[in-house]
Amino acid sequence: MKLLVVEDEAKLADYLRKGLAEEGYAVDVATNGIDGLHMASLGNYDLIILDAMLPGIDGFGLLAALRQSKQTPVIMLTARQRIEDRVRGLKTGADDYLVKPFAFSELVARIEVLLRRAAGTSPAPDALVLVLADLQVDLARRRATRAGQRIDLSAKEFQLLTLLIRRKGQVLSRTEIAEQVWDVNFDYGTNVIDVAVRRLRNKLDLPFERPLLHTVRGMGYVLEERQS
């Protein structure tokens, strides 16, 4: 699958390019609206991630021009939180909309949904339910259960759990967790990651007999089922 990212903020564009490449996508990047429109119009992309505020041509203008010739799925990104801007994007032809800062795992989930839709396949009801042992994370309903019991999570805790279960069995460093779940400009010198993991562990593991969230000393954290 080939994606186009149109984003003028260099750090975010590079972050998205690297992260989506790790998810198995081929990624091209345009840093302004003029290049983005040219690449989107002439290239054969499966999906476009489009920033609303761009030099040259803004995202709304780019999308309006693109929709005259192509129906490539588009996810719009914006720092604006006004309802009017979201409505404008959707009316212009966007298929989905994310407000910055966003969780990378949520972006990936939305990409998967749009690609399935574009392929003409309807995902099964459990297509967005991630499972590990007796833990289930429902991305569509944004809720988690373990052994049938609902786990009450904050928005950030849910994003963190989603990242961990998507990468189950893989050790994630504090830096990678910060980049994936928090703002890309996150201050790595703080203990926010450790505190968030501790709170998640208290809800995810303490009430149950077998822990799933493990610390790998000197490396990071991993979500996996281990034999006792």
Secondary structure, 3 states (H helix, E strand, C coil): CEEEEECCCHHHHHHHHHHHHHCCCEEEEECCHHHHHHHHHHCCCCEEEEECCCCCCCHHHHHHHHCCCCCCCEEEEECCCCHHHHHHHHHHCCCEEEECCCCHHHHHHHHHHHHHHHCCCCCCCCCCEEEECCEEEECCCCEEEECCEEECCCHHHHHHHHHHHHCCCCCECHHHHHHHHCCCCCCCCCCHHHHHHHHHHHHHCCCCCCCCEEEECCCEEEECCCCC
